[in-house]
Amino acid sequence: MKIRLILFFLLSLLNTACNKDDSVDNTIDLVFSESPFPLNGIPAKFSKDIAYDTKQRTQFDIWLPDSNKPTALVIYTHGGGFTSGDKDFVYSAQQGGAWDFPSDIRFLLQNNIAFATIRYTLLNPTGEKDGIKKPMNDVKRALQYIRHHASNFNIDKNKIILAGNSAGAGTSLWIAFNNELADLKNNDPVLRESTRVKGVVARETQSSYNIEDRWVNDVFVDYNLTWAEILANETGNISKIYGVSSNAEYESAEIDTYRAEVDMLALLTADDPAIWIDNTLRDVVHPYAAPDISSHHAFHARELKQRADAVGVENSTYYGKNPVLYSHPSNESWTQFCKRILSL
């Protein structure tokens, strides 16, 4: 009996030690280098290629303002249809200078807001099995990783905004509109971190990845768009988005569930964070009048605004070009939105 008690005591101590190890020793070594664009004298540091997982494309870069107290943070996710793009997207101005990332990042740093840009696993060009949840879960983990190591970055983990364009915008909305994606029973302490954030910035975004239901019945109802018409234009994309290789695979209960789980419009509820939406780069025409319009159409932003207004979520929304259909009266830029929301 004594031997059993001693063994039980030793095992208890060992278990306690193991539980402590995953939360106490979370230090990472940050190596700082020159910013890829001039900071113009702003007191801040830059660190690149920080791994948030062990996969080939799971790294991020971060700019950290010099501060004697924890700072807020914006996490940016690049676009590219989940098949291209990289974290260096923000190193220079984009869209003919309309998106001046260096100036925007300098503005954030001056206002004591750190900025991270992340890359994620891309979908396979053929034979994709996992679909868009694969890259979106990478982005989720990046958020959780930074939260887990918040003290290393001098970050206030309760003051974080997710931002992105196109696929990165949709991903940011998906994470923010889910109630909570933390897995409190997971052995990995990173995945036990919260995924709730203060706000979302989405440019040229999609409103939902439940394409069959939402794009036909809500987003493009003005054009009487049919599922057959969407399939004729999106077959390759749909195969990759849901990780299917045949119509039989798509027409399954599993994919019905998958589609529901990536329907940002359905996920948006009254307790979700404020959003800033801008789909103003493309003319308001039929979604298949030219390449790349369907995924960035003004009506995606319209649908998000209508849903946000219906449930009572604060939103600063802008959409439409030739014509402009709606512009928020504040004319608030995305960086002004971040400054305001993160100061609350």
C-alpha positions as CSV (number, residue, x, y, z in Angstrom):
1,M,0.0,0.0,0.0
2,K,2.8,2.4,0.9
3,I,4.5,1.8,-2.5
4,R,1.3,2.5,-4.3
5,L,0.8,5.7,-2.5
6,I,4.4,6.8,-3.2
7,L,4.0,6.0,-6.9
8,F,0.7,7.9,-7.0
9,F,2.3,10.9,-5.4
10,L,5.2,10.9,-7.8
11,L,2.9,10.6,-10.8
12,S,0.8,13.5,-9.5
13,L,3.9,15.7,-9.2
14,L,5.1,14.8,-12.7
15,N,1.7,15.6,-14.1
16,T,1.6,18.9,-12.3
17,A,5.1,19.8,-13.6
18,C,4.1,18.9,-17.2
19,N,1.0,21.1,-17.0
20,K,3.1,24.0,-15.8
21,D,5.7,23.6,-18.5
22,D,3.4,24.3,-21.4
23,S,2.3,27.7,-19.9
24,V,5.4,29.0,-18.1
25,D,8.2,28.5,-20.7
26,N,6.8,30.3,-23.7
27,T,9.7,32.6,-24.4
28,I,10.8,33.1,-28.0
29,D,13.9,34.8,-29.3
30,L,13.1,37.7,-31.5
31,V,15.7,38.8,-34.0
32,F,15.3,42.3,-35.3
33,S,16.3,43.6,-38.7
34,E,15.8,46.6,-40.9
35,S,12.2,47.4,-41.9
36,P,11.5,46.6,-45.6
37,F,10.4,50.3,-46.0
38,P,11.6,53.4,-44.1
39,L,10.0,54.1,-40.8
40,N,11.0,57.7,-41.1
41,G,12.3,58.0,-37.6
42,I,9.4,56.3,-35.8
43,P,10.7,54.4,-32.8
44,A,9.8,50.8,-33.7
45,K,11.5,47.4,-34.4
46,F,10.9,44.9,-37.1
47,S,11.2,41.1,-37.0
48,K,10.6,38.7,-39.8
49,D,9.9,35.1,-40.6
50,I,8.6,34.2,-37.1
51,A,7.2,30.6,-37.2
52,Y,3.8,30.2,-35.7
53,D,3.6,26.5,-36.7
54,T,5.9,23.9,-38.3
55,K,4.4,24.0,-41.8
56,Q,6.3,25.4,-44.8
57,R,4.3,28.6,-45.1
58,T,3.4,29.4,-41.5
59,Q,5.4,32.5,-40.6
60,F,4.7,36.1,-40.0
61,D,6.6,39.5,-39.8
62,I,5.9,42.1,-37.2
63,W,6.5,45.8,-36.5
64,L,6.6,46.6,-32.8
65,P,6.4,50.2,-31.6
66,D,8.8,51.1,-28.7
67,S,6.5,51.3,-25.7
68,N,6.7,51.0,-21.9
69,K,3.3,49.3,-21.8
70,P,1.6,46.6,-23.9
71,T,0.4,47.9,-27.3
72,A,-2.6,47.0,-29.5
73,L,-2.1,45.0,-32.6
74,V,-3.4,44.7,-36.2
75,I,-2.9,41.3,-37.9
76,Y,-3.0,41.5,-41.7
77,T,-3.7,38.5,-44.0
78,H,-3.0,38.7,-47.7
79,G,-5.3,37.7,-50.5
80,G,-4.8,35.6,-53.6
81,G,-7.8,33.3,-53.7
82,F,-6.1,31.0,-51.2
83,T,-3.8,29.9,-54.0
84,S,-1.2,32.7,-54.2
85,G,0.2,35.8,-52.4
86,D,2.5,36.3,-49.5
87,K,3.1,38.3,-46.4
88,D,5.4,40.8,-48.2
89,F,2.2,42.2,-49.9
90,V,2.3,45.0,-47.4
91,Y,5.9,46.0,-48.0
92,S,4.8,48.4,-50.7
93,A,1.8,50.3,-52.0
94,Q,-0.7,48.3,-53.9
95,Q,-3.6,48.9,-56.4
96,G,-1.7,51.7,-58.1
97,G,-1.0,53.4,-54.9
98,A,-4.6,53.4,-53.6
99,W,-3.5,51.1,-50.8
100,D,-0.4,52.7,-49.3
101,F,0.6,50.1,-46.8
102,P,4.0,51.7,-45.7
103,S,2.2,55.0,-44.8
104,D,-0.6,53.1,-43.1
105,I,1.7,51.0,-41.0
106,R,3.7,54.1,-40.0
107,F,0.4,55.7,-38.9
108,L,-0.4,52.7,-36.7
109,L,3.0,52.5,-35.2
110,Q,2.9,56.3,-34.3
111,N,-0.4,55.5,-32.5
112,N,1.2,52.7,-30.5
113,I,-0.3,49.9,-32.6
114,A,1.8,47.0,-33.6
115,F,1.3,45.4,-37.1
116,A,1.9,41.8,-38.1
117,T,1.6,40.3,-41.6
118,I,1.2,36.6,-42.0
119,R,1.4,33.9,-44.6
120,Y,-0.5,30.6,-44.6
121,T,-0.7,27.3,-46.4
122,L,-2.1,27.6,-49.9
123,L,-4.6,25.3,-51.5
124,N,-3.3,22.7,-53.9
125,P,-3.9,23.6,-57.6
126,T,-5.3,20.1,-58.2
127,G,-6.4,17.4,-55.8
128,E,-7.1,19.7,-52.9
129,K,-8.6,17.6,-50.0
130,D,-9.1,20.0,-47.1
131,G,-10.5,23.1,-48.7
132,I,-10.4,26.6,-47.4
133,K,-10.5,25.6,-43.7
134,K,-6.9,24.6,-44.1
135,P,-5.5,28.1,-44.7
136,M,-8.2,29.7,-42.5
137,N,-7.2,27.6,-39.6
138,D,-3.5,28.6,-40.1
139,V,-4.6,32.2,-39.7
140,K,-6.5,31.3,-36.6
141,R,-3.4,29.7,-35.2
142,A,-1.3,32.7,-36.0
143,L,-3.7,34.9,-33.9
144,Q,-3.5,32.4,-31.1
145,Y,0.3,32.1,-31.3
146,I,0.7,35.8,-30.9
147,R,-1.7,35.8,-28.0
148,H,0.2,33.0,-26.3
149,H,3.4,34.9,-26.7
150,A,1.9,38.4,-26.1
151,S,4.5,39.2,-23.4
152,N,7.3,38.6,-25.9
153,F,5.9,41.1,-28.3
154,N,4.7,43.5,-25.6
155,I,1.1,43.1,-27.0
156,D,-2.1,43.6,-25.1
157,K,-3.9,40.4,-26.2
158,N,-7.3,42.0,-25.6
159,K,-6.7,44.7,-28.2
160,I,-6.4,43.0,-31.5
161,I,-7.9,43.7,-34.9
162,L,-7.9,41.3,-37.9
163,A,-7.4,42.8,-41.3
164,G,-7.0,41.6,-44.9
165,N,-7.9,41.7,-48.5
166,S,-9.9,39.2,-50.6
167,A,-9.2,35.7,-49.2
168,G,-7.5,37.4,-46.2
169,A,-10.5,39.6,-45.6
170,G,-12.9,36.6,-45.8
171,T,-10.7,34.7,-43.4
172,S,-10.6,37.6,-41.0
173,L,-14.4,37.8,-41.0
174,W,-14.7,34.0,-40.5
175,I,-12.5,34.0,-37.4
176,A,-14.2,37.1,-35.9
177,F,-17.8,36.0,-36.5
178,N,-17.3,32.5,-34.9
179,N,-18.3,32.6,-31.3
180,E,-15.0,31.1,-30.0
181,L,-12.5,28.8,-31.7
182,A,-10.3,28.1,-28.7
183,D,-9.9,24.4,-27.9
184,L,-9.6,24.5,-24.1
185,K,-8.9,20.8,-23.9
186,N,-6.1,20.8,-26.5
187,N,-2.6,19.7,-25.3
188,D,-1.2,22.5,-27.4
189,P,-1.4,25.7,-25.2
190,V,-1.4,27.9,-28.3
191,L,-4.8,26.4,-29.4
192,R,-6.3,27.0,-26.0
193,E,-6.0,30.8,-26.6
194,S,-9.1,32.8,-27.5
195,T,-9.9,33.8,-31.0
196,R,-12.2,36.7,-30.2
197,V,-11.0,40.2,-31.4
198,K,-12.0,43.8,-31.2
199,G,-12.6,44.5,-34.8
200,V,-12.2,43.5,-38.5
201,V,-11.0,45.3,-41.6
202,A,-12.0,43.7,-44.9
203,R,-11.1,45.0,-48.3
204,E,-12.5,43.5,-51.6
205,T,-14.0,40.8,-49.4
206,Q,-16.3,37.9,-50.0
207,S,-19.4,37.8,-47.8
208,S,-19.8,34.1,-47.5
209,Y,-18.1,30.9,-48.7
210,N,-21.4,29.1,-48.8
211,I,-21.5,29.9,-52.5
212,E,-24.5,27.9,-53.7
213,D,-26.9,29.3,-51.1
214,R,-25.7,32.9,-50.5
215,W,-24.5,33.9,-53.9
216,V,-27.7,32.7,-55.6
217,N,-30.2,33.7,-53.0
218,D,-28.7,36.8,-51.4
219,V,-25.6,38.4,-52.8
220,F,-26.4,38.3,-56.5
221,V,-30.2,38.2,-56.4
222,D,-30.3,41.4,-58.5
223,Y,-28.8,39.5,-61.5
224,N,-31.0,36.4,-61.2
225,L,-27.8,34.3,-61.0
226,T,-28.3,30.6,-61.1
227,W,-26.2,27.8,-59.5
228,A,-25.6,26.4,-63.0
229,E,-24.2,29.8,-64.1
230,I,-22.0,29.9,-61.1
231,L,-20.8,26.4,-61.7
232,A,-19.9,27.2,-65.3
233,N,-17.6,29.9,-64.1
234,E,-16.4,28.6,-60.8
235,T,-16.0,24.8,-61.1
236,G,-12.3,24.8,-60.4
237,N,-12.6,27.2,-57.6
238,I,-15.4,25.3,-55.9
239,S,-13.4,22.1,-56.1
240,K,-10.6,23.7,-54.2
241,I,-12.8,25.7,-51.8
242,Y,-14.5,22.6,-50.4
243,G,-11.8,20.0,-51.2
244,V,-13.9,17.9,-53.5
245,S,-13.1,16.2,-56.8
246,S,-16.6,15.3,-58.1
247,N,-20.2,16.4,-58.0
248,A,-21.0,13.4,-55.9
249,E,-18.5,14.5,-53.3
250,Y,-20.0,18.0,-53.3
251,E,-23.6,16.7,-53.0
252,S,-23.0,15.2,-49.6
253,A,-24.1,15.9,-46.0
254,E,-20.4,16.5,-45.1
255,I,-20.2,19.4,-47.6
256,D,-23.5,20.7,-46.5
257,T,-22.1,21.0,-43.1
258,Y,-18.8,22.4,-44.4
259,R,-20.7,25.1,-46.4
260,A,-22.6,26.1,-43.2
261,E,-19.4,26.4,-41.2
262,V,-17.9,28.8,-43.7
263,D,-21.0,31.0,-44.1
264,M,-19.8,34.3,-42.6
265,L,-23.2,35.9,-43.0
266,A,-24.9,33.2,-40.9
267,L,-22.1,33.4,-38.3
268,L,-22.5,37.2,-37.9
269,T,-24.4,37.9,-34.6
270,A,-25.0,40.8,-32.3
271,D,-22.1,40.0,-30.0
272,D,-19.5,40.2,-32.9
273,P,-16.9,43.0,-33.2
274,A,-17.2,46.2,-35.3
275,I,-16.3,45.8,-39.0
276,W,-14.8,48.1,-41.6
277,I,-15.7,47.0,-45.2
278,D,-14.5,48.4,-48.5
279,N,-15.4,46.9,-51.9
280,T,-14.9,49.9,-54.1
281,L,-12.2,48.9,-56.7
282,R,-14.5,47.4,-59.3
283,D,-17.5,48.7,-61.4
284,V,-20.9,47.5,-60.4
285,V,-21.6,45.1,-63.3
286,H,-22.7,41.5,-63.7
287,P,-20.4,39.3,-61.6
288,Y,-19.1,37.4,-64.6
289,A,-18.8,40.4,-67.0
290,A,-15.1,40.3,-66.5
291,P,-12.5,38.2,-64.6
292,D,-12.2,38.5,-60.8
293,I,-15.4,40.5,-60.2
294,S,-17.6,37.8,-58.6
295,S,-15.4,37.4,-55.6
296,H,-14.9,41.2,-55.0
297,H,-18.3,42.5,-56.1
298,A,-19.8,45.5,-54.3
299,F,-22.8,43.4,-53.4
300,H,-20.7,41.3,-51.0
301,A,-20.1,44.4,-48.9
302,R,-23.8,45.3,-49.3
303,E,-24.9,42.0,-47.9
304,L,-22.5,42.2,-45.0
305,K,-23.8,45.7,-44.2
306,Q,-27.4,44.6,-44.3
307,R,-26.7,41.7,-42.0
308,A,-24.7,43.8,-39.6
309,D,-27.4,46.4,-39.5
310,A,-30.0,43.8,-38.9
311,V,-28.3,42.3,-35.9
312,G,-26.9,45.5,-34.5
313,V,-23.1,45.2,-35.3
314,E,-21.3,48.5,-35.8
315,N,-20.0,48.8,-39.3
316,S,-18.2,51.4,-41.5
317,T,-19.0,50.2,-45.0
318,Y,-18.1,51.5,-48.5
319,Y,-19.1,49.8,-51.7
320,G,-19.5,50.4,-55.4
321,K,-17.6,52.0,-58.2
322,N,-19.3,53.6,-61.2
323,P,-21.6,54.0,-59.4
324,V,-20.7,54.4,-55.8
325,L,-23.6,52.7,-54.0
326,Y,-22.9,53.4,-50.4
327,S,-20.3,55.4,-48.4
328,H,-20.3,55.6,-44.6
329,P,-20.9,59.2,-43.6
330,S,-17.8,59.3,-41.4
331,N,-15.5,58.7,-44.4
332,E,-13.4,56.9,-41.8
333,S,-10.2,55.2,-43.2
334,W,-9.3,51.8,-42.1
335,T,-6.4,53.0,-40.0
336,Q,-8.6,55.6,-38.3
337,F,-11.1,52.8,-37.6
338,C,-8.3,50.7,-36.0
339,K,-7.1,53.6,-33.9
340,R,-10.7,54.4,-32.7
341,I,-11.7,50.8,-31.9
342,L,-8.4,49.9,-30.3
343,S,-8.6,52.9,-28.0
344,L,-12.0,51.9,-26.6
